[in-house]
Amino acid sequence: MGSLQHNIEKKVRKLMLCIGIAVGLLIIVSEAKSQEKNIYLYGKVTTINGDKYQGALRWGGDEVYWVDLFNAQKTSSDFLKFLSKKEIQQISDQEGGSSWLGIDLGILSIWDDKYSRTNHQFDTRFGDIKSIKPTGRSRAQVALKNGVIVEVSGNGFEDVGASVSVYDEELGIVKLDWARIEKVEFLESGKIPKSLFGEAIYGKVKAGRRGTFEGTIQWDQGTSKNTHNERFLEDILNGKDRDGDKNIPFRSITKIVKNRNGVDVTLKSGREFYLTGSNDVNSENAGVLINDKEIGQIVVPWRDFEELEIIESNNQGPSYSEFPSSTGLRGTVINRDGEKISGLIAYDLDEAWEYETLDGQDDRVVYKIPFRNIKNIIPKNYSYSLIILRNGKELLLGESRDVSEDNDGVLIFTSKDAKPTYIRWSQIDEIIFD
């Protein structure tokens, strides 16, 4: 009898242990799920007839993440009116034209597109935008989270005039043409952290001396929006080996390594293939785009690409609520004489908010970095500047007006009422953002 009771007690203890383990696993899974964020676009679209559609969004045939960039051209500036005619004329003479950026010297706050020599681009992540309201076939008003409204044009860009697809819970995918849209309002979603258009490719990209970048991935994505690209795990990597065509879902892949005229592909199962014969896997590949949380958007051309490791992560990027409302670029500008001037900064007489991006290249690697990720900008010569990020990473960037002698300089607003100080780019030693 005692032996029977002992066996029963032993089984009960084992059962309780199993239950305890199961509960623990459920708690771990629950906590992991709670850490996941909805990195995908979500909002409400109102048509010109007043119809409303709400759900996951895809902008054009491309953008689906809050960290994706909305690209357009600015059509006005609030800062030009603070320059004197003499200062404008100096820059006009320097650039070899009778007007600066297409501005009639008597009208200092409007850029006339038909005379514009240089476009001031508007790039900001969708997570910083409150709403977008079409105002014409190729024009729009973009309202930011901080209340600022920017008038933009779509000249040379595809995001203005694009169709918007909504995954309506009752209707499925509804594709709305730009001409039918009255307004798009972006919203935080309480839905599961997964886009109904597909699940993100997330991984680490090795790019030689430039190091390793981590974030959501677009494969075969160059600077042209017309380039086909793969960004979801359901998308297919195409290539050939000795046995014929191979069409491998990214969901099955753990690693892609460039090798001669193709790539070595390793699957999660451990199987390996050497693929060639497709622009997915050879020098015709337009590059790999990475949205790195601590840097910004980087496009690594095929020449500099070495390896992609696809990984799982519960923190693939910020949700909509994690994009803060911008208060303005504030910092200290040190001129060539060592004088320090602190206040609100209008960079390149154009960028004034943390959500705006600094553009530059390291050889052929292209960077678009939100100013909120930047700590220091140090002009090094006529063509390049040293950019120090808040995470400590240093980048020497050129090939852009943001980091070269084409930069129009900065305005520093030391107080609300004082006339701002203008410093030409050639006179800047360093900019230190707060």
C-alpha positions as CSV (number, residue, x, y, z in Angstrom):
1,M,0.0,0.0,0.0
2,G,2.8,2.4,0.9
3,S,4.6,1.6,-2.4
4,L,1.4,2.4,-4.3
5,Q,0.9,5.7,-2.5
6,H,4.6,6.6,-3.2
7,N,4.1,6.0,-6.9
8,I,1.0,8.1,-7.0
9,E,2.7,11.0,-5.2
10,K,5.6,10.6,-7.7
11,K,3.3,10.8,-10.7
12,V,1.5,13.8,-9.2
13,R,4.8,15.6,-8.7
14,K,5.8,14.9,-12.3
15,L,2.4,16.2,-13.5
16,M,2.7,19.4,-11.4
17,L,6.2,19.9,-12.8
18,C,4.9,19.5,-16.4
19,I,2.1,22.0,-15.7
20,G,4.6,24.4,-14.2
21,I,6.8,24.2,-17.2
22,A,3.8,24.7,-19.6
23,V,2.7,27.7,-17.7
24,G,6.2,29.1,-17.7
25,L,6.4,28.7,-21.5
26,L,3.0,30.3,-22.0
27,I,4.3,33.3,-20.0
28,I,7.5,33.5,-22.0
29,V,5.5,33.4,-25.3
30,S,3.0,36.0,-24.0
31,E,5.8,38.3,-23.0
32,A,7.5,37.8,-26.4
33,K,4.3,38.6,-28.1
34,S,3.8,41.7,-26.0
35,Q,7.2,43.0,-27.1
36,E,6.4,42.7,-30.8
37,K,5.4,45.9,-32.4
38,N,3.3,46.7,-35.4
39,I,5.9,48.0,-37.8
40,Y,3.4,48.2,-40.7
41,L,1.5,51.1,-42.2
42,Y,-2.1,51.4,-40.9
43,G,-4.7,54.1,-41.3
44,K,-7.9,55.5,-42.7
45,V,-8.5,56.6,-46.3
46,T,-11.4,58.9,-47.1
47,T,-12.5,59.3,-50.7
48,I,-13.8,62.4,-52.5
49,N,-17.3,60.9,-52.1
50,G,-16.9,60.5,-48.3
51,D,-16.4,56.8,-48.3
52,K,-14.0,55.5,-45.7
53,Y,-11.7,52.5,-45.7
54,Q,-9.6,51.5,-42.7
55,G,-6.8,48.9,-42.3
56,A,-3.3,48.0,-43.2
57,L,-1.9,50.2,-46.0
58,R,0.5,49.8,-48.9
59,W,1.6,53.1,-50.5
60,G,1.9,52.6,-54.3
61,G,3.3,49.2,-54.9
62,D,6.1,49.7,-52.5
63,E,6.1,51.2,-49.0
64,V,4.5,49.2,-46.2
65,Y,6.6,50.1,-43.0
66,W,6.5,53.1,-40.7
67,V,10.2,53.5,-41.4
68,D,9.8,53.7,-45.2
69,L,10.3,57.1,-46.6
70,F,7.8,59.4,-48.3
71,N,9.6,61.2,-51.0
72,A,8.6,64.5,-52.7
73,Q,9.8,67.9,-53.6
74,K,9.3,71.0,-51.4
75,T,7.5,73.9,-53.1
76,S,8.1,76.6,-50.4
77,S,10.4,77.5,-47.6
78,D,9.8,79.4,-44.4
79,F,13.4,80.4,-43.9
80,L,14.4,82.3,-47.0
81,K,12.7,85.5,-45.8
82,F,15.3,85.8,-43.1
83,L,18.1,86.3,-45.7
84,S,19.1,89.8,-46.9
85,K,19.1,90.5,-50.6
86,K,22.9,91.0,-50.3
87,E,23.3,87.5,-48.8
88,I,21.1,86.0,-51.5
89,Q,23.0,87.8,-54.2
90,Q,26.3,86.5,-52.8
91,I,25.1,82.9,-53.0
92,S,23.6,83.6,-56.5
93,D,26.9,84.9,-57.8
94,Q,28.7,81.9,-56.2
95,E,26.4,79.4,-58.0
96,G,26.6,81.3,-61.3
97,G,23.0,82.4,-61.6
98,S,20.9,85.5,-61.3
99,S,18.6,83.9,-58.8
100,W,19.1,81.4,-56.0
101,L,17.2,78.1,-56.3
102,G,14.8,79.8,-58.7
103,I,13.8,82.6,-56.4
104,D,12.9,86.0,-57.7
105,L,14.9,88.3,-55.3
106,G,11.7,90.2,-54.6
107,I,9.8,87.2,-53.5
108,L,11.8,85.4,-50.8
109,S,9.4,82.8,-49.6
110,I,8.3,80.9,-52.8
111,W,10.2,78.6,-55.1
112,D,9.0,78.8,-58.7
113,D,9.4,75.3,-60.1
114,K,9.9,76.5,-63.7
115,Y,13.0,78.5,-62.8
116,S,14.4,76.2,-60.2
117,R,17.9,75.0,-60.7
118,T,18.1,72.8,-57.6
119,N,15.2,71.0,-56.0
120,H,14.9,70.8,-52.2
121,Q,13.8,67.3,-51.5
122,F,11.3,66.3,-48.8
123,D,12.1,62.9,-47.3
124,T,10.5,61.7,-44.1
125,R,9.4,58.4,-42.6
126,F,5.7,57.6,-42.7
127,G,5.8,57.2,-38.9
128,D,6.4,61.0,-38.6
129,I,3.3,61.9,-40.8
130,K,-0.1,62.6,-39.4
131,S,-2.0,62.8,-42.7
132,I,-1.6,63.4,-46.5
133,K,-4.1,65.3,-48.5
134,P,-3.9,65.4,-52.3
135,T,-4.3,68.9,-53.7
136,G,-3.8,68.0,-57.4
137,R,-2.6,65.3,-59.7
138,S,1.0,65.8,-58.6
139,R,0.7,67.9,-55.4
140,A,-0.2,67.3,-51.8
141,Q,-0.3,68.8,-48.3
142,V,1.7,66.7,-45.8
143,A,0.7,67.2,-42.1
144,L,3.4,66.1,-39.7
145,K,2.8,65.0,-36.1
146,N,4.0,68.3,-34.7
147,G,1.3,70.3,-36.7
148,V,3.6,71.5,-39.5
149,I,2.1,71.3,-42.9
150,V,4.4,71.0,-45.9
151,E,3.3,71.7,-49.5
152,V,5.0,69.2,-51.8
153,S,5.1,68.3,-55.5
154,G,5.6,64.9,-57.0
155,N,7.9,66.1,-59.8
156,G,10.5,63.3,-60.2
157,F,8.9,61.3,-57.4
158,E,6.3,58.5,-57.4
159,D,4.9,58.8,-53.9
160,V,2.8,61.9,-54.8
161,G,0.2,60.6,-57.2
162,A,0.5,57.0,-56.1
163,S,-2.4,54.7,-55.5
164,V,-3.0,53.5,-52.0
165,S,-4.1,50.0,-51.1
166,V,-6.1,49.3,-48.0
167,Y,-6.7,45.9,-46.5
168,D,-10.3,46.5,-45.4
169,E,-11.5,43.9,-42.9
170,E,-14.8,43.4,-44.6
171,L,-13.9,44.0,-48.3
172,G,-10.3,42.7,-48.5
173,I,-7.7,44.7,-50.5
174,V,-9.2,47.9,-51.9
175,K,-6.9,49.8,-54.3
176,L,-7.7,53.6,-54.5
177,D,-6.4,55.9,-57.2
178,W,-4.8,59.2,-56.2
179,A,-7.6,61.1,-57.9
180,R,-10.2,59.4,-55.7
181,I,-8.5,60.2,-52.4
182,E,-9.6,63.1,-50.2
183,K,-7.3,62.3,-47.3
184,V,-5.1,59.6,-45.8
185,E,-4.9,59.6,-42.0
186,F,-2.3,57.4,-40.3
187,L,-3.2,55.6,-37.1
188,E,-1.7,53.4,-34.5
189,S,-3.0,49.8,-34.9
190,G,-4.0,47.5,-32.1
191,K,-4.0,44.6,-34.6
192,I,-1.5,41.7,-34.6
193,P,2.0,43.0,-35.6
194,K,1.9,41.6,-39.1
195,S,1.0,43.2,-42.4
196,L,-1.7,41.4,-44.3
197,F,0.3,42.2,-47.4
198,G,3.2,40.0,-46.2
199,E,5.7,39.4,-43.4
200,A,8.9,41.4,-43.4
201,I,12.3,40.1,-44.4
202,Y,14.5,41.1,-41.4
203,G,18.2,40.5,-41.2
204,K,21.9,41.6,-41.1
205,V,23.8,42.8,-44.2
206,K,27.6,42.7,-44.3
207,A,29.0,45.4,-46.5
208,G,32.8,45.2,-46.3
209,R,34.6,48.0,-44.6
210,R,31.3,49.8,-44.0
211,G,30.4,47.2,-41.4
212,T,27.1,45.4,-40.7
213,F,23.6,46.9,-41.0
214,E,20.5,45.4,-39.4
215,G,16.9,46.0,-40.1
216,T,14.0,45.3,-42.5
217,I,15.3,44.3,-46.0
218,Q,14.4,45.0,-49.6
219,W,16.3,42.7,-51.9
220,D,17.2,43.9,-55.4
221,Q,16.2,47.5,-54.5
222,G,18.2,50.3,-56.0
223,T,17.5,54.1,-55.9
224,S,14.9,53.7,-58.7
225,K,11.4,53.0,-57.5
226,N,10.8,51.2,-60.8
227,T,13.1,48.4,-59.7
228,H,11.4,45.2,-58.8
229,N,12.2,44.2,-55.3
230,E,11.5,41.5,-52.7
231,R,10.6,42.6,-49.2
232,F,8.4,39.9,-47.8
233,L,9.2,36.4,-46.6
234,E,6.7,35.1,-49.1
235,D,8.6,36.7,-52.0
236,I,10.8,34.5,-54.2
237,L,14.6,34.4,-54.8
238,N,15.1,33.3,-58.4
239,G,18.2,31.6,-59.8
240,K,19.6,28.5,-61.5
241,D,21.9,25.7,-60.6
242,R,23.1,22.6,-62.5
243,D,19.7,21.0,-62.1
244,G,17.7,23.9,-63.5
245,D,15.6,26.7,-62.2
246,K,15.3,27.3,-58.4
247,N,12.5,29.6,-57.0
248,I,13.1,29.7,-53.2
249,P,10.8,31.6,-50.8
250,F,12.8,34.0,-48.6
251,R,11.0,32.3,-45.7
252,S,13.1,29.2,-46.3
253,I,16.4,31.0,-46.4
254,T,18.8,31.7,-43.6
255,K,21.8,33.1,-45.4
256,I,22.8,34.5,-48.9
257,V,26.5,35.0,-49.6
258,K,27.9,36.6,-52.8
259,N,30.2,34.2,-54.5
260,R,31.8,34.9,-57.9
261,N,29.0,35.4,-60.5
262,G,26.3,34.2,-58.1
263,V,25.4,33.4,-54.5
264,D,25.6,30.6,-52.0
265,V,22.2,30.1,-50.5
266,T,21.7,28.3,-47.2
267,L,18.3,27.1,-46.2
268,K,17.0,26.8,-42.6
269,S,17.0,23.0,-43.1
270,G,20.8,23.2,-43.8
271,R,20.5,22.5,-47.5
272,E,22.9,24.6,-49.7
273,F,22.7,25.8,-53.3
274,Y,24.9,27.8,-55.6
275,L,22.6,30.0,-57.8
276,T,23.4,32.1,-60.9
277,G,21.5,33.3,-64.0
278,S,19.1,35.9,-62.5
279,N,19.2,39.6,-61.5
280,D,18.3,38.4,-58.0
281,V,21.7,36.7,-57.6
282,N,24.2,38.4,-60.0
283,S,25.7,41.8,-60.8
284,E,22.4,42.9,-62.3
285,N,21.0,43.1,-58.8
286,A,20.1,46.7,-58.1
287,G,21.2,46.5,-54.4
288,V,20.0,45.7,-51.0
289,L,18.1,48.3,-49.0
290,I,18.2,48.2,-45.2
291,N,16.1,50.3,-42.7
292,D,18.5,50.3,-39.8
293,K,16.9,51.7,-36.6
294,E,20.0,53.5,-35.4
295,I,21.1,54.9,-38.8
296,G,18.3,55.3,-41.3
297,Q,17.9,54.0,-44.8
298,I,20.9,52.5,-46.5
299,V,21.2,51.1,-50.0
300,V,24.2,48.8,-50.5
301,P,25.0,48.2,-54.2
302,W,25.8,44.7,-55.4
303,R,29.4,45.6,-55.7
304,D,29.7,46.2,-52.0
305,F,27.3,43.5,-50.8
306,E,28.9,40.5,-49.1
307,E,26.2,38.6,-47.1
308,L,22.7,38.7,-45.9
309,E,21.7,36.7,-42.8
310,I,17.9,36.5,-42.3
311,I,17.0,36.4,-38.6
312,E,14.0,36.5,-36.4
313,S,13.4,39.5,-34.1
314,N,10.6,40.8,-31.9
315,N,11.9,44.3,-32.4
316,Q,12.0,44.8,-36.1
317,G,11.3,48.5,-35.9
318,P,9.3,51.3,-34.2
319,S,5.5,51.3,-34.2
320,Y,3.6,54.5,-35.1
321,S,3.4,55.7,-31.5
322,E,7.1,55.5,-31.1
323,F,7.8,58.3,-33.6
324,P,8.0,61.4,-31.4
325,S,6.6,64.8,-32.4
326,S,9.5,66.9,-33.7
327,T,10.4,70.1,-31.8
328,G,13.0,71.5,-34.1
329,L,16.7,71.1,-34.8
330,R,18.6,72.7,-31.9
331,G,22.3,72.8,-31.3
332,T,25.6,74.8,-31.6
333,V,27.4,75.9,-34.7
334,I,31.1,76.6,-34.5
335,N,32.5,78.8,-37.2
336,R,36.0,78.9,-38.6
337,D,37.0,81.6,-36.1
338,G,36.0,79.4,-33.2
339,E,32.9,81.4,-32.4
340,K,30.0,79.3,-31.0
341,I,26.4,80.2,-31.7
342,S,23.6,78.1,-30.2
343,G,19.9,78.0,-31.0
344,L,17.4,76.5,-33.4
345,I,19.0,75.6,-36.7
346,A,17.7,75.7,-40.3
347,Y,20.2,73.4,-42.1
348,D,20.9,74.1,-45.7
349,L,18.3,76.9,-45.3
350,D,15.8,74.1,-45.6
351,E,15.8,71.3,-43.0
352,A,14.6,72.4,-39.6
353,W,13.0,69.3,-38.0
354,E,14.3,66.1,-36.6
355,Y,12.1,64.0,-39.0
356,E,13.9,65.4,-42.1
357,T,16.8,63.4,-43.5
358,L,20.5,64.1,-44.4
359,D,21.5,62.5,-47.7
360,G,25.0,61.4,-48.6
361,Q,27.1,58.6,-50.1
362,D,30.1,56.6,-49.1
363,D,31.4,55.8,-52.6
364,R,28.3,54.1,-54.0
365,V,26.6,53.2,-50.7
366,V,23.6,55.6,-50.3
367,Y,22.5,56.9,-46.9
368,K,19.3,58.8,-45.9
369,I,19.7,59.6,-42.2
370,P,17.0,61.2,-40.0
371,F,18.5,64.3,-38.3
372,R,17.3,62.9,-34.9
373,N,19.9,60.1,-35.3
374,I,22.8,62.6,-35.9
375,K,25.0,64.2,-33.2
376,N,27.7,66.0,-35.1
377,I,28.3,67.3,-38.7
378,I,31.9,68.3,-39.5
379,P,32.7,69.6,-43.0
380,K,36.0,68.1,-44.1
381,N,36.5,69.6,-47.6
382,Y,34.5,70.9,-50.5
383,S,33.0,67.5,-51.2
384,Y,32.7,65.5,-47.9
385,S,31.6,65.8,-44.3
386,L,32.1,63.6,-41.3
387,I,28.8,62.5,-39.8
388,I,28.8,61.3,-36.2
389,L,25.7,59.4,-35.2
390,R,24.2,59.3,-31.7
391,N,25.2,55.6,-31.4
392,G,28.9,56.7,-32.0
393,K,29.2,55.4,-35.6
394,E,31.2,57.7,-37.9
395,L,30.4,58.1,-41.6
396,L,32.4,60.1,-44.2
397,L,29.7,61.1,-46.7
398,G,29.7,63.1,-50.0
399,E,27.9,63.3,-53.3
400,S,25.1,65.4,-51.9
401,R,24.3,69.1,-51.3
402,D,23.6,68.2,-47.6
403,V,27.3,67.4,-47.0
404,S,29.2,69.4,-49.7
405,E,29.9,72.9,-50.9
406,D,26.5,73.0,-52.6
407,N,25.0,73.3,-49.1
408,D,23.5,76.8,-48.7
409,G,24.6,77.2,-45.1
410,V,22.7,77.5,-41.9
411,L,20.5,80.0,-40.0
412,I,20.7,79.9,-36.2
413,F,17.8,81.4,-34.2
414,T,19.3,82.3,-30.8
415,S,16.0,83.5,-29.4
416,K,12.4,84.0,-30.5
417,D,12.7,87.7,-31.3
418,A,16.3,88.1,-32.4
419,K,17.3,88.2,-36.0
420,P,18.8,84.8,-36.9
421,T,22.5,84.5,-37.7
422,Y,23.4,83.3,-41.2
423,I,26.7,81.2,-41.6
424,R,27.8,80.1,-45.1
425,W,28.8,76.5,-45.5
426,S,32.5,77.4,-46.1
427,Q,32.6,79.1,-42.7
428,I,31.3,76.2,-40.7
429,D,33.8,74.2,-38.6
430,E,31.3,71.9,-36.8
431,I,27.6,71.5,-35.9
432,I,26.7,69.8,-32.7
433,F,23.1,68.9,-32.2
434,D,21.6,68.9,-28.7
